[in-house]
């Protein structure tokens, strides 16, 4: 069965060169029942980046993720409190944690092609 994802982003202009991007809850419209535990993990992981506070350069590229520390703190909390009780096996859980640890440490690098960070 195909997986489809529905999400929306709200862009909120702030003070000079500041912008917030609010990402709504994701809804998986169609999914394979076997994938449900992984989608539940993704929902938890995505909570860490529900709000991206960005500082823009003059050319509107991203200079800095202003709330990067808060995002990392949220990720650590989600990892400790939410994901340890997931329905995936221990090997899958450890692999997922390792992947997202790397993703969150390199958040600016990952966002660069999406938002044109310098």
ABEGO torsion letter per residue (X at the ends): XBBBBBBBBBBBBBBBGBBBBBBBBBBBABBBAAAAAAAAAAAAAAAAAABBBBBBBAAGBBABBAAAAAAAAAAAAAAAAAAAABABBAAAAAAAAAAAAAAAAAAAAAAAAAAGBX
